[in-house]
């Protein structure tokens, strides 16, 4: 017997092979007919339970192929918060019984009796796993307790007490702590939090989510990867990859779950620095409406000019560091050229006349400046950013 998938054949009934999809359909149909609470679950929570049920069926069929009471697959470990948030322990035990019974009824042939014996061990161990999960969630204010989650969000936003919450979050299944980013949604934008959490967990990260001042706040964090000794250099080399990964996850999650303009804070190397990301995201959210053609997903660093004009000292420092320092470290004529180019209404010919050089010389210098800064300084938005930085330095 192989594991369940859309193409596998875990069982046979009446001489016909059942695919994994058909077997799962039978299990879900049994749940619909025998579990009244399953029929009335909200769509988002029902989808979450169906995904857990799929994992349960896969694990059960796989275990029956190679039964080992000491190595029963952990079905609920991937998303304990989703399970506890959606249904009670009693309902979880009902789900296990009905799912296993539905699969057992689909088993035929001489090995069916052995499979049913193995299912007793599987069901018992799975019930223990479920009991452990619910015991932890009751024993302390868990991640599934909105109070702790909101307290954690408040700590990130204020920059106080984040480290103190780390142990409490970890004790209830929080996997985050590594590269992190804070996301601030638009006022009034509604979010399907269940869908968002499933997407974050599936991407290998963890999330804190809540609403503050009518804005949706998401703290997204990757698991911590510990390294020491000869592994330290390798871990350090992965930092850049982790930052890029968490940024991509954040953009994917926002695109899939939020509909209005959303601001992504700066990605930081660890959860301990998440307050820095939060300050940038909140600051960006305050001024994002002033950019008339703003993208639906915008980084706080793309809003540096507006944030500076709104009195954000962090943005002022970042803007000078990003624009002025590279220009000062470059060729002696770069600063003068870009300043006159911008003051001339971005006219290459006007700038060339003012400096008494050929227009192609101006084009070359602008190309070099763009290369050093990492963006095209002749584009209107970028030119505005550079001009703000030059005004700050004057």
Secondary structure, DSSP 4 states (H G I P E B T S, - for coil): -PPP-SS-EEEEETTEEEEHHHHHHHHHHHHHHH-HHHHTS-HHHHHHHHHHHHHHHHHHHHHHHS--GGG---SSTT-HHHHHHHS-HHHHHHHHHHHHHHHHHT--STTHHHHHHHHHHHHHHHHHHHHHHHHHHHHTT-TTSHHHHHHHHHHHHHTSSHHHHHHHHHHTT----SSEEEEEEEET----HHHHHHHHHHTTEEEEEEEETTEEEEEEEEPP----GGGHHHHHHHHHHHHHHHHHHHHHHHHHH--S-EEE---BSSGGGHHHHHHHHHHHHHHGGG-TT--SEEEGGGGHHHHHHTT-HHHHHHHIIIIIHHHHHS-TTHHHHHHHHHHTTS-HHHHHHHHTS-HHHHHHHHHHHHHHHTS-TTSHHHHHHHHHHHHHH-
